[in-house]
Amino acid sequence: MRFDQLIHQPPGLDQLRQMAAIDRLPHANMLLAPPGGGGLPAALAVATLLLCENRQGPEHDTPCGQCRACRKTAGCVHPDLHFAFPTVGSKATSDQFLPQWREAIKENPYLEANDWLQRIGAENKQGNINRDNCAAILRKLNLKIFEGRYKIMLIWLPEYLGNEGNRLLKMIEEPPENTIFLLVTERLELILTTILSRCQLTKLLPPNNEEIAAALQARGLPELRATAAARLAAGNYNVSLSLADSDADAHGTLLLDWMRACFQGSPARLVAWTDDFAKLGRETQKHFLRYCLHFWREFLLLSVTGNAGQGVRLPEAELASATKMLSLIDADQLADIAGLLSECAEHIERNANPKILFLDAGIRIHQILRHREPVRAARA
């Protein structure tokens, strides 16, 4: 992957790029990026630059993309670029899943842990980077360099190492000559402090809404739909791709219809809305709840600032409706609704029956909107 193929260029990546261009990159690098924020593509771009045989540009900080090394790195088949990532099973190693890994990277280098684990058939099993995987890492790094200037070990999600990471400490601290570690993490607090202390940490900011929307439009998505997906993704490009496949721009209308039915408390309207909603796929239902929480978060901002121009990220129609609701919903009611929607999101993840779940949620929202005090007293 080349730098011009990334959807954004965070400041921390520029520093890594400059050091790689002059062959001054530290031997152990920890890249911290949020899920779907581009940590893995950034590491692949740095690896491509390090291995390129014909670096371009006045500062030699651009891989040519044409040489033998660039072509092999693009397919994740360069003999000096090694990978380690979470797998499933006490004896499984990353090498056993390299074909699936290469296919996943080709399709979407912004993938998240759950996407990867489900791809390799994890189902409800927990992923890890086990002892045998660590042994394979050490074995590869003791090999000689085959073709390039460097031998690179890219470890995706080292938080899955757990205590097995202790097996890599000596290698990370004193690797063979011209060996580079690129560790890409999303959860810094889950990594052993002994590993962290041996790495140079680089924090990568996620892409903003405009950058995500531009990337989606480059994939052929209409501007309105791309903007809606980017707004809901909140910096997670992987989520935005999933949202792009759903009717993200229609969630606002769906939510407002639901809120009107809840406010009126009409059994017929609530049942009709729930029946229609239950026909949607589970992923669409999850995206709808994500939008609901986004809407109420922006509603809170609007209620605090009283000014739609103060960064409230809602389309014009939803913003107008939110403004009308300011006099009807107070902070306590808003907190109750947000808590209820968070519960619904958790239940949907666990395959709850959507008809029962959302009909119950609609009744409870009606109680919150029309009879807040008795409901709160009953809970107490």
BAKEFI-66884 format. One record per residue (C-alpha): residue in three letters; x, y, z. Coordinates in nm, 3 decimals. Example, Ala and Ser with C-alpha at 12.3 -4.5 7.8 and 13.67 -1.06 7.14 Angstrom:
node residu: ala&xx: 1.230&yy: -0.450&zz: 0.780 $
node residu: ser&xx: 1.367&yy: -0.106&zz: 0.714 $
//
This chain:
node residu: met&xx: 0.000&yy: 0.000&zz: 0.000 $
node residu: arg&xx: 0.128&yy: 0.347&zz: -0.093 $
node residu: phe&xx: 0.077&yy: 0.669&zz: 0.099 $
node residu: asp&xx: -0.139&yy: 0.815&zz: -0.179 $
node residu: gln&xx: -0.380&yy: 0.524&zz: -0.135 $
node residu: leu&xx: -0.455&yy: 0.617&zz: 0.227 $
node residu: ile&xx: -0.774&yy: 0.813&zz: 0.287 $
node residu: his&xx: -0.592&yy: 1.060&zz: 0.516 $
node residu: gln&xx: -0.243&yy: 1.161&zz: 0.623 $
node residu: pro&xx: -0.231&yy: 1.214&zz: 1.002 $
node residu: pro&xx: 0.060&yy: 1.423&zz: 1.139 $
node residu: gly&xx: 0.219&yy: 1.128&zz: 1.320 $
node residu: leu&xx: 0.244&yy: 0.936&zz: 0.995 $
node residu: asp&xx: 0.441&yy: 1.219&zz: 0.833 $
node residu: gln&xx: 0.711&yy: 1.179&zz: 1.098 $
node residu: leu&xx: 0.734&yy: 0.803&zz: 1.042 $
node residu: arg&xx: 0.749&yy: 0.861&zz: 0.667 $
node residu: gln&xx: 1.035&yy: 1.110&zz: 0.696 $
node residu: met&xx: 1.237&yy: 0.881&zz: 0.923 $
node residu: ala&xx: 1.180&yy: 0.584&zz: 0.692 $
node residu: ala&xx: 1.286&yy: 0.790&zz: 0.390 $
node residu: ile&xx: 1.629&yy: 0.860&zz: 0.542 $
node residu: asp&xx: 1.659&yy: 0.511&zz: 0.694 $
node residu: arg&xx: 1.642&yy: 0.641&zz: 1.049 $
node residu: leu&xx: 1.326&yy: 0.465&zz: 1.163 $
node residu: pro&xx: 1.357&yy: 0.316&zz: 1.516 $
node residu: his&xx: 1.370&yy: -0.062&zz: 1.521 $
node residu: ala&xx: 1.053&yy: -0.092&zz: 1.734 $
node residu: asn&xx: 0.748&yy: 0.122&zz: 1.652 $
node residu: met&xx: 0.405&yy: 0.118&zz: 1.813 $
node residu: leu&xx: 0.128&yy: 0.277&zz: 1.604 $
node residu: leu&xx: -0.184&yy: 0.367&zz: 1.800 $
node residu: ala&xx: -0.502&yy: 0.431&zz: 1.599 $
node residu: pro&xx: -0.872&yy: 0.386&zz: 1.687 $
node residu: pro&xx: -1.069&yy: 0.102&zz: 1.524 $
node residu: gly&xx: -1.113&yy: 0.171&zz: 1.154 $
node residu: gly&xx: -0.884&yy: 0.472&zz: 1.188 $
node residu: gly&xx: -0.612&yy: 0.358&zz: 0.950 $
node residu: gly&xx: -0.339&yy: 0.212&zz: 1.171 $
node residu: leu&xx: -0.289&yy: -0.099&zz: 0.958 $
node residu: pro&xx: -0.286&yy: 0.083&zz: 0.620 $
node residu: ala&xx: -0.037&yy: 0.334&zz: 0.765 $
node residu: ala&xx: 0.195&yy: 0.054&zz: 0.875 $
node residu: leu&xx: 0.167&yy: -0.110&zz: 0.531 $
node residu: ala&xx: 0.257&yy: 0.220&zz: 0.365 $
node residu: val&xx: 0.566&yy: 0.260&zz: 0.587 $
node residu: ala&xx: 0.669&yy: -0.100&zz: 0.511 $
node residu: thr&xx: 0.627&yy: -0.036&zz: 0.138 $
node residu: leu&xx: 0.854&yy: 0.269&zz: 0.159 $
node residu: leu&xx: 1.119&yy: 0.082&zz: 0.358 $
node residu: leu&xx: 1.134&yy: -0.203&zz: 0.106 $
node residu: cys&xx: 1.100&yy: 0.002&zz: -0.214 $
node residu: glu&xx: 1.401&yy: -0.034&zz: -0.445 $
node residu: asn&xx: 1.350&yy: 0.296&zz: -0.626 $
node residu: arg&xx: 1.215&yy: 0.561&zz: -0.389 $
node residu: gln&xx: 1.076&yy: 0.871&zz: -0.560 $
node residu: gly&xx: 1.041&yy: 1.241&zz: -0.481 $
node residu: pro&xx: 1.291&yy: 1.508&zz: -0.379 $
node residu: glu&xx: 1.306&yy: 1.362&zz: -0.028 $
node residu: his&xx: 1.288&yy: 0.998&zz: -0.141 $
node residu: asp&xx: 0.976&yy: 0.955&zz: 0.073 $
node residu: thr&xx: 0.749&yy: 0.806&zz: -0.195 $
node residu: pro&xx: 0.758&yy: 0.440&zz: -0.299 $
node residu: cys&xx: 0.768&yy: 0.397&zz: -0.674 $
node residu: gly&xx: 0.490&yy: 0.138&zz: -0.683 $
node residu: gln&xx: 0.650&yy: -0.029&zz: -0.987 $
node residu: cys&xx: 0.960&yy: -0.210&zz: -0.867 $
node residu: arg&xx: 0.969&yy: -0.578&zz: -0.777 $
node residu: ala&xx: 0.958&yy: -0.500&zz: -0.404 $
node residu: cys&xx: 0.656&yy: -0.267&zz: -0.434 $
node residu: arg&xx: 0.461&yy: -0.522&zz: -0.636 $
node residu: lys&xx: 0.531&yy: -0.796&zz: -0.384 $
node residu: thr&xx: 0.453&yy: -0.572&zz: -0.087 $
node residu: ala&xx: 0.123&yy: -0.470&zz: -0.247 $
node residu: gly&xx: 0.021&yy: -0.836&zz: -0.250 $
node residu: cys&xx: 0.161&yy: -0.899&zz: 0.101 $
node residu: val&xx: 0.396&yy: -1.163&zz: -0.044 $
node residu: his&xx: 0.735&yy: -0.994&zz: 0.001 $
node residu: pro&xx: 0.968&yy: -1.249&zz: 0.167 $
node residu: asp&xx: 1.105&yy: -0.983&zz: 0.403 $
node residu: leu&xx: 0.764&yy: -0.858&zz: 0.518 $
node residu: his&xx: 0.623&yy: -1.085&zz: 0.788 $
node residu: phe&xx: 0.284&yy: -1.068&zz: 0.956 $
node residu: ala&xx: 0.143&yy: -1.171&zz: 1.292 $
node residu: phe&xx: -0.221&yy: -1.121&zz: 1.386 $
node residu: pro&xx: -0.489&yy: -1.274&zz: 1.610 $
node residu: thr&xx: -0.598&yy: -1.627&zz: 1.528 $
node residu: val&xx: -0.827&yy: -1.881&zz: 1.690 $
node residu: gly&xx: -0.699&yy: -2.198&zz: 1.855 $
node residu: ser&xx: -0.429&yy: -2.284&zz: 2.104 $
node residu: lys&xx: -0.189&yy: -2.407&zz: 1.833 $
node residu: ala&xx: -0.287&yy: -2.185&zz: 1.540 $
node residu: thr&xx: -0.033&yy: -1.950&zz: 1.387 $
node residu: ser&xx: -0.067&yy: -1.658&zz: 1.150 $
node residu: asp&xx: 0.099&yy: -1.852&zz: 0.868 $
node residu: gln&xx: -0.200&yy: -2.086&zz: 0.850 $
node residu: phe&xx: -0.429&yy: -1.792&zz: 0.767 $
node residu: leu&xx: -0.206&yy: -1.594&zz: 0.529 $
node residu: pro&xx: -0.426&yy: -1.657&zz: 0.220 $
node residu: gln&xx: -0.732&yy: -1.520&zz: 0.405 $
node residu: trp&xx: -0.520&yy: -1.234&zz: 0.542 $
node residu: arg&xx: -0.403&yy: -1.127&zz: 0.197 $
node residu: glu&xx: -0.757&yy: -1.142&zz: 0.064 $
node residu: ala&xx: -0.889&yy: -0.939&zz: 0.360 $
node residu: ile&xx: -0.620&yy: -0.671&zz: 0.317 $
node residu: lys&xx: -0.696&yy: -0.648&zz: -0.054 $
node residu: glu&xx: -1.067&yy: -0.601&zz: 0.013 $
node residu: asn&xx: -1.042&yy: -0.361&zz: 0.307 $
node residu: pro&xx: -0.719&yy: -0.275&zz: 0.492 $
node residu: tyr&xx: -0.928&yy: -0.074&zz: 0.742 $
node residu: leu&xx: -1.089&yy: -0.390&zz: 0.881 $
node residu: glu&xx: -1.145&yy: -0.438&zz: 1.255 $
node residu: ala&xx: -1.068&yy: -0.732&zz: 1.482 $
node residu: asn&xx: -1.421&yy: -0.872&zz: 1.480 $
node residu: asp&xx: -1.437&yy: -0.861&zz: 1.100 $
node residu: trp&xx: -1.115&yy: -1.058&zz: 1.078 $
node residu: leu&xx: -1.204&yy: -1.315&zz: 1.344 $
node residu: gln&xx: -1.543&yy: -1.382&zz: 1.188 $
node residu: arg&xx: -1.375&yy: -1.419&zz: 0.851 $
node residu: ile&xx: -1.161&yy: -1.706&zz: 0.980 $
node residu: gly&xx: -1.457&yy: -1.874&zz: 1.149 $
node residu: ala&xx: -1.409&yy: -1.762&zz: 1.508 $
node residu: glu&xx: -1.784&yy: -1.735&zz: 1.580 $
node residu: asn&xx: -1.793&yy: -1.701&zz: 1.961 $
node residu: lys&xx: -1.432&yy: -1.808&zz: 2.016 $
node residu: gln&xx: -1.178&yy: -1.559&zz: 2.144 $
node residu: gly&xx: -0.885&yy: -1.457&zz: 1.927 $
node residu: asn&xx: -0.527&yy: -1.448&zz: 2.050 $
node residu: ile&xx: -0.163&yy: -1.441&zz: 1.945 $
node residu: asn&xx: -0.050&yy: -1.757&zz: 2.120 $
node residu: arg&xx: 0.279&yy: -1.916&zz: 2.220 $
node residu: asp&xx: 0.325&yy: -2.100&zz: 1.890 $
node residu: asn&xx: 0.263&yy: -1.776&zz: 1.702 $
node residu: cys&xx: 0.531&yy: -1.603&zz: 1.912 $
node residu: ala&xx: 0.771&yy: -1.888&zz: 1.839 $
node residu: ala&xx: 0.702&yy: -1.843&zz: 1.467 $
node residu: ile&xx: 0.776&yy: -1.470&zz: 1.497 $
node residu: leu&xx: 1.113&yy: -1.539&zz: 1.660 $
node residu: arg&xx: 1.198&yy: -1.803&zz: 1.402 $
node residu: lys&xx: 1.126&yy: -1.569&zz: 1.110 $
node residu: leu&xx: 1.327&yy: -1.284&zz: 1.257 $
node residu: asn&xx: 1.631&yy: -1.506&zz: 1.296 $
node residu: leu&xx: 1.630&yy: -1.571&zz: 0.922 $
node residu: lys&xx: 1.854&yy: -1.371&zz: 0.692 $
node residu: ile&xx: 1.721&yy: -1.089&zz: 0.476 $
node residu: phe&xx: 1.622&yy: -1.232&zz: 0.138 $
node residu: glu&xx: 1.572&yy: -0.942&zz: -0.103 $
node residu: gly&xx: 1.525&yy: -0.605&zz: 0.064 $
node residu: arg&xx: 1.719&yy: -0.367&zz: 0.283 $
node residu: tyr&xx: 1.509&yy: -0.457&zz: 0.586 $
node residu: lys&xx: 1.333&yy: -0.743&zz: 0.752 $
node residu: ile&xx: 0.996&yy: -0.617&zz: 0.877 $
node residu: met&xx: 0.764&yy: -0.777&zz: 1.132 $
node residu: leu&xx: 0.417&yy: -0.622&zz: 1.128 $
node residu: ile&xx: 0.214&yy: -0.730&zz: 1.432 $
node residu: trp&xx: -0.150&yy: -0.628&zz: 1.404 $
node residu: leu&xx: -0.327&yy: -0.588&zz: 1.739 $
node residu: pro&xx: -0.046&yy: -0.681&zz: 1.983 $
node residu: glu&xx: -0.300&yy: -0.643&zz: 2.265 $
node residu: tyr&xx: -0.399&yy: -1.001&zz: 2.177 $
node residu: leu&xx: -0.055&yy: -1.120&zz: 2.289 $
node residu: gly&xx: -0.139&yy: -1.101&zz: 2.657 $
node residu: asn&xx: 0.139&yy: -1.242&zz: 2.873 $
node residu: glu&xx: 0.280&yy: -1.431&zz: 2.575 $
node residu: gly&xx: 0.431&yy: -1.097&zz: 2.475 $
node residu: asn&xx: 0.707&yy: -1.160&zz: 2.729 $
node residu: arg&xx: 0.851&yy: -1.412&zz: 2.483 $
node residu: leu&xx: 0.923&yy: -1.130&zz: 2.238 $
node residu: leu&xx: 1.085&yy: -0.884&zz: 2.478 $
node residu: lys&xx: 1.448&yy: -0.968&zz: 2.404 $
node residu: met&xx: 1.389&yy: -0.968&zz: 2.028 $
node residu: ile&xx: 1.208&yy: -0.634&zz: 2.040 $
node residu: glu&xx: 1.485&yy: -0.483&zz: 2.252 $
node residu: glu&xx: 1.781&yy: -0.626&zz: 2.056 $
node residu: pro&xx: 1.667&yy: -0.740&zz: 1.712 $
node residu: pro&xx: 1.902&yy: -0.857&zz: 1.436 $
node residu: glu&xx: 2.052&yy: -0.587&zz: 1.217 $
node residu: asn&xx: 1.810&yy: -0.403&zz: 0.986 $
node residu: thr&xx: 1.505&yy: -0.555&zz: 1.153 $
node residu: ile&xx: 1.202&yy: -0.330&zz: 1.199 $
node residu: phe&xx: 0.899&yy: -0.394&zz: 1.419 $
node residu: leu&xx: 0.570&yy: -0.225&zz: 1.328 $
node residu: leu&xx: 0.308&yy: -0.295&zz: 1.597 $
node residu: val&xx: -0.041&yy: -0.162&zz: 1.524 $
node residu: thr&xx: -0.270&yy: -0.132&zz: 1.826 $
node residu: glu&xx: -0.615&yy: -0.001&zz: 1.914 $
node residu: arg&xx: -0.602&yy: -0.065&zz: 2.291 $
node residu: leu&xx: -0.280&yy: 0.061&zz: 2.444 $
node residu: glu&xx: -0.388&yy: -0.024&zz: 2.798 $
node residu: leu&xx: -0.400&yy: -0.397&zz: 2.715 $
node residu: ile&xx: -0.036&yy: -0.419&zz: 2.608 $
node residu: leu&xx: 0.237&yy: -0.521&zz: 2.849 $
node residu: thr&xx: 0.424&yy: -0.219&zz: 2.983 $
node residu: thr&xx: 0.751&yy: -0.404&zz: 2.920 $
node residu: ile&xx: 0.668&yy: -0.406&zz: 2.547 $
node residu: leu&xx: 0.550&yy: -0.046&zz: 2.544 $
node residu: ser&xx: 0.872&yy: 0.073&zz: 2.707 $
node residu: arg&xx: 1.073&yy: -0.080&zz: 2.422 $
node residu: cys&xx: 0.877&yy: 0.088&zz: 2.141 $
node residu: gln&xx: 0.849&yy: 0.438&zz: 2.004 $
node residu: leu&xx: 0.482&yy: 0.532&zz: 2.024 $
node residu: thr&xx: 0.313&yy: 0.718&zz: 1.739 $
node residu: lys&xx: -0.049&yy: 0.825&zz: 1.778 $
node residu: leu&xx: -0.248&yy: 0.847&zz: 1.456 $
node residu: leu&xx: -0.561&yy: 1.060&zz: 1.452 $
node residu: pro&xx: -0.863&yy: 0.910&zz: 1.273 $
node residu: pro&xx: -0.993&yy: 1.058&zz: 0.946 $
node residu: asn&xx: -1.246&yy: 1.338&zz: 0.977 $
node residu: asn&xx: -1.594&yy: 1.335&zz: 0.823 $
node residu: glu&xx: -1.484&yy: 1.518&zz: 0.510 $
node residu: glu&xx: -1.200&yy: 1.274&zz: 0.443 $
node residu: ile&xx: -1.426&yy: 0.972&zz: 0.492 $
node residu: ala&xx: -1.697&yy: 1.121&zz: 0.271 $
node residu: ala&xx: -1.442&yy: 1.193&zz: -0.003 $
node residu: ala&xx: -1.314&yy: 0.834&zz: 0.015 $
node residu: leu&xx: -1.667&yy: 0.697&zz: -0.011 $
node residu: gln&xx: -1.746&yy: 0.921&zz: -0.307 $
node residu: ala&xx: -1.428&yy: 0.797&zz: -0.475 $
node residu: arg&xx: -1.580&yy: 0.448&zz: -0.449 $
node residu: gly&xx: -1.884&yy: 0.572&zz: -0.643 $
node residu: leu&xx: -2.118&yy: 0.654&zz: -0.355 $
node residu: pro&xx: -2.350&yy: 0.955&zz: -0.409 $
node residu: glu&xx: -2.254&yy: 1.266&zz: -0.213 $
node residu: leu&xx: -2.563&yy: 1.269&zz: 0.013 $
node residu: arg&xx: -2.524&yy: 0.906&zz: 0.110 $
node residu: ala&xx: -2.147&yy: 0.941&zz: 0.159 $
node residu: thr&xx: -2.194&yy: 1.243&zz: 0.384 $
node residu: ala&xx: -2.456&yy: 1.063&zz: 0.595 $
node residu: ala&xx: -2.236&yy: 0.754&zz: 0.635 $
node residu: ala&xx: -1.931&yy: 0.962&zz: 0.724 $
node residu: arg&xx: -2.124&yy: 1.160&zz: 0.984 $
node residu: leu&xx: -2.242&yy: 0.843&zz: 1.159 $
node residu: ala&xx: -1.908&yy: 0.662&zz: 1.137 $
node residu: ala&xx: -1.738&yy: 0.911&zz: 1.373 $
node residu: gly&xx: -1.388&yy: 0.855&zz: 1.232 $
node residu: asn&xx: -1.423&yy: 0.481&zz: 1.169 $
node residu: tyr&xx: -1.382&yy: 0.423&zz: 0.796 $
node residu: asn&xx: -1.461&yy: 0.053&zz: 0.832 $
node residu: val&xx: -1.800&yy: 0.138&zz: 0.983 $
node residu: ser&xx: -1.863&yy: 0.396&zz: 0.711 $
node residu: leu&xx: -1.821&yy: 0.124&zz: 0.446 $
node residu: ser&xx: -2.085&yy: -0.083&zz: 0.622 $
node residu: leu&xx: -2.312&yy: 0.218&zz: 0.657 $
node residu: ala&xx: -2.269&yy: 0.295&zz: 0.289 $
node residu: asp&xx: -2.431&yy: -0.038&zz: 0.208 $
node residu: ser&xx: -2.733&yy: 0.050&zz: 0.424 $
node residu: asp&xx: -2.981&yy: 0.335&zz: 0.393 $
node residu: ala&xx: -2.784&yy: 0.565&zz: 0.622 $
node residu: asp&xx: -2.945&yy: 0.873&zz: 0.472 $
node residu: ala&xx: -3.294&yy: 0.735&zz: 0.550 $
node residu: his&xx: -3.237&yy: 0.673&zz: 0.921 $
node residu: gly&xx: -3.336&yy: 1.028&zz: 1.011 $
node residu: thr&xx: -3.685&yy: 0.991&zz: 0.864 $
node residu: leu&xx: -3.723&yy: 0.651&zz: 1.029 $
node residu: leu&xx: -3.626&yy: 0.791&zz: 1.369 $
node residu: leu&xx: -3.860&yy: 1.090&zz: 1.347 $
node residu: asp&xx: -4.151&yy: 0.863&zz: 1.248 $
node residu: trp&xx: -4.076&yy: 0.646&zz: 1.550 $
node residu: met&xx: -4.055&yy: 0.942&zz: 1.787 $
node residu: arg&xx: -4.391&yy: 1.076&zz: 1.664 $
node residu: ala&xx: -4.552&yy: 0.734&zz: 1.720 $
node residu: cys&xx: -4.391&yy: 0.713&zz: 2.065 $
node residu: phe&xx: -4.506&yy: 1.062&zz: 2.162 $
node residu: gln&xx: -4.864&yy: 0.995&zz: 2.053 $
node residu: gly&xx: -4.863&yy: 0.653&zz: 2.216 $
node residu: ser&xx: -5.089&yy: 0.511&zz: 1.946 $
node residu: pro&xx: -5.076&yy: 0.129&zz: 1.973 $
node residu: ala&xx: -5.162&yy: 0.092&zz: 1.603 $
node residu: arg&xx: -4.881&yy: 0.327&zz: 1.492 $
node residu: leu&xx: -4.626&yy: 0.167&zz: 1.725 $
node residu: val&xx: -4.712&yy: -0.183&zz: 1.608 $
node residu: ala&xx: -4.708&yy: -0.080&zz: 1.241 $
node residu: trp&xx: -4.370&yy: 0.093&zz: 1.276 $
node residu: thr&xx: -4.225&yy: -0.204&zz: 1.466 $
node residu: asp&xx: -4.351&yy: -0.456&zz: 1.209 $
node residu: asp&xx: -4.188&yy: -0.260&zz: 0.926 $
node residu: phe&xx: -3.865&yy: -0.211&zz: 1.120 $
node residu: ala&xx: -3.839&yy: -0.579&zz: 1.209 $
node residu: lys&xx: -3.822&yy: -0.663&zz: 0.838 $
node residu: leu&xx: -3.490&yy: -0.480&zz: 0.808 $
node residu: gly&xx: -3.168&yy: -0.679&zz: 0.844 $
node residu: arg&xx: -2.985&yy: -0.694&zz: 1.175 $
node residu: glu&xx: -2.696&yy: -0.483&zz: 1.044 $
node residu: thr&xx: -2.940&yy: -0.212&zz: 0.931 $
node residu: gln&xx: -3.104&yy: -0.219&zz: 1.273 $
node residu: lys&xx: -2.764&yy: -0.177&zz: 1.437 $
node residu: his&xx: -2.683&yy: 0.115&zz: 1.209 $
node residu: phe&xx: -3.021&yy: 0.271&zz: 1.288 $
node residu: leu&xx: -2.947&yy: 0.258&zz: 1.662 $
node residu: arg&xx: -2.606&yy: 0.410&zz: 1.596 $
node residu: tyr&xx: -2.783&yy: 0.694&zz: 1.417 $
node residu: cys&xx: -3.033&yy: 0.734&zz: 1.702 $
node residu: leu&xx: -2.753&yy: 0.781&zz: 1.953 $
node residu: his&xx: -2.583&yy: 1.024&zz: 1.716 $
node residu: phe&xx: -2.907&yy: 1.221&zz: 1.679 $
node residu: trp&xx: -2.960&yy: 1.255&zz: 2.054 $
node residu: arg&xx: -2.598&yy: 1.345&zz: 2.109 $
node residu: glu&xx: -2.636&yy: 1.631&zz: 1.859 $
node residu: phe&xx: -2.971&yy: 1.718&zz: 2.017 $
node residu: leu&xx: -2.793&yy: 1.760&zz: 2.351 $
node residu: leu&xx: -2.537&yy: 1.989&zz: 2.189 $
node residu: leu&xx: -2.817&yy: 2.191&zz: 2.034 $
node residu: ser&xx: -2.996&yy: 2.219&zz: 2.367 $
node residu: val&xx: -2.679&yy: 2.342&zz: 2.538 $
node residu: thr&xx: -2.566&yy: 2.591&zz: 2.275 $
node residu: gly&xx: -2.912&yy: 2.690&zz: 2.148 $
node residu: asn&xx: -2.743&yy: 2.753&zz: 1.817 $
node residu: ala&xx: -2.756&yy: 2.521&zz: 1.517 $
node residu: gly&xx: -2.440&yy: 2.678&zz: 1.384 $
node residu: gln&xx: -2.226&yy: 2.557&zz: 1.674 $
node residu: gly&xx: -2.111&yy: 2.233&zz: 1.514 $
node residu: val&xx: -2.444&yy: 2.045&zz: 1.527 $
node residu: arg&xx: -2.401&yy: 1.762&zz: 1.272 $
node residu: leu&xx: -2.757&yy: 1.700&zz: 1.156 $
node residu: pro&xx: -2.911&yy: 1.732&zz: 0.809 $
node residu: glu&xx: -3.148&yy: 2.025&zz: 0.759 $
node residu: ala&xx: -3.472&yy: 1.827&zz: 0.802 $
node residu: glu&xx: -3.358&yy: 1.648&zz: 1.119 $
node residu: leu&xx: -3.215&yy: 1.972&zz: 1.257 $
node residu: ala&xx: -3.547&yy: 2.149&zz: 1.211 $
node residu: ser&xx: -3.729&yy: 1.866&zz: 1.392 $
node residu: ala&xx: -3.471&yy: 1.862&zz: 1.671 $
node residu: thr&xx: -3.517&yy: 2.236&zz: 1.721 $
node residu: lys&xx: -3.893&yy: 2.187&zz: 1.757 $
node residu: met&xx: -3.840&yy: 1.916&zz: 2.018 $
node residu: leu&xx: -3.621&yy: 2.133&zz: 2.242 $
node residu: ser&xx: -3.923&yy: 2.249&zz: 2.441 $
node residu: leu&xx: -4.061&yy: 1.896&zz: 2.476 $
node residu: ile&xx: -3.761&yy: 1.694&zz: 2.598 $
node residu: asp&xx: -3.544&yy: 1.788&zz: 2.895 $
node residu: ala&xx: -3.203&yy: 1.656&zz: 2.998 $
node residu: asp&xx: -3.339&yy: 1.382&zz: 3.225 $
node residu: gln&xx: -3.569&yy: 1.249&zz: 2.955 $
node residu: leu&xx: -3.283&yy: 1.261&zz: 2.707 $
node residu: ala&xx: -3.060&yy: 1.059&zz: 2.940 $
node residu: asp&xx: -3.335&yy: 0.797&zz: 2.983 $
node residu: ile&xx: -3.388&yy: 0.767&zz: 2.608 $
node residu: ala&xx: -3.015&yy: 0.737&zz: 2.535 $
node residu: gly&xx: -2.978&yy: 0.470&zz: 2.802 $
node residu: leu&xx: -3.270&yy: 0.275&zz: 2.658 $
node residu: leu&xx: -3.127&yy: 0.290&zz: 2.306 $
node residu: ser&xx: -2.790&yy: 0.168&zz: 2.433 $
node residu: glu&xx: -2.970&yy: -0.129&zz: 2.590 $
node residu: cys&xx: -3.141&yy: -0.199&zz: 2.257 $
node residu: ala&xx: -2.806&yy: -0.196&zz: 2.076 $
node residu: glu&xx: -2.669&yy: -0.451&zz: 2.322 $
node residu: his&xx: -2.975&yy: -0.675&zz: 2.283 $
node residu: ile&xx: -2.959&yy: -0.658&zz: 1.902 $
node residu: glu&xx: -2.597&yy: -0.775&zz: 1.920 $
node residu: arg&xx: -2.727&yy: -1.076&zz: 2.112 $
node residu: asn&xx: -2.990&yy: -1.154&zz: 1.846 $
node residu: ala&xx: -3.295&yy: -1.036&zz: 2.041 $
node residu: asn&xx: -3.634&yy: -1.057&zz: 1.869 $
node residu: pro&xx: -3.666&yy: -0.711&zz: 1.705 $
node residu: lys&xx: -4.049&yy: -0.701&zz: 1.720 $
node residu: ile&xx: -4.058&yy: -0.757&zz: 2.094 $
node residu: leu&xx: -3.753&yy: -0.540&zz: 2.160 $
node residu: phe&xx: -3.862&yy: -0.230&zz: 1.968 $
node residu: leu&xx: -4.228&yy: -0.248&zz: 2.063 $
node residu: asp&xx: -4.121&yy: -0.254&zz: 2.427 $
node residu: ala&xx: -3.875&yy: 0.028&zz: 2.361 $
node residu: gly&xx: -4.148&yy: 0.235&zz: 2.193 $
node residu: ile&xx: -4.381&yy: 0.193&zz: 2.493 $
node residu: arg&xx: -4.104&yy: 0.286&zz: 2.735 $
node residu: ile&xx: -4.011&yy: 0.595&zz: 2.531 $
node residu: his&xx: -4.377&yy: 0.698&zz: 2.537 $
node residu: gln&xx: -4.372&yy: 0.669&zz: 2.916 $
node residu: ile&xx: -4.051&yy: 0.872&zz: 2.933 $
node residu: leu&xx: -4.192&yy: 1.146&zz: 2.712 $
node residu: arg&xx: -4.536&yy: 1.170&zz: 2.869 $
node residu: his&xx: -4.503&yy: 1.036&zz: 3.223 $
node residu: arg&xx: -4.141&yy: 1.085&zz: 3.315 $
node residu: glu&xx: -4.180&yy: 1.142&zz: 3.689 $
node residu: pro&xx: -4.377&yy: 0.821&zz: 3.769 $
node residu: val&xx: -4.135&yy: 0.616&zz: 3.558 $
node residu: arg&xx: -3.831&yy: 0.753&zz: 3.737 $
node residu: ala&xx: -3.997&yy: 0.699&zz: 4.076 $
node residu: ala&xx: -4.076&yy: 0.338&zz: 3.985 $
node residu: arg&xx: -3.716&yy: 0.275&zz: 3.889 $
node residu: ala&xx: -3.592&yy: 0.419&zz: 4.216 $
//
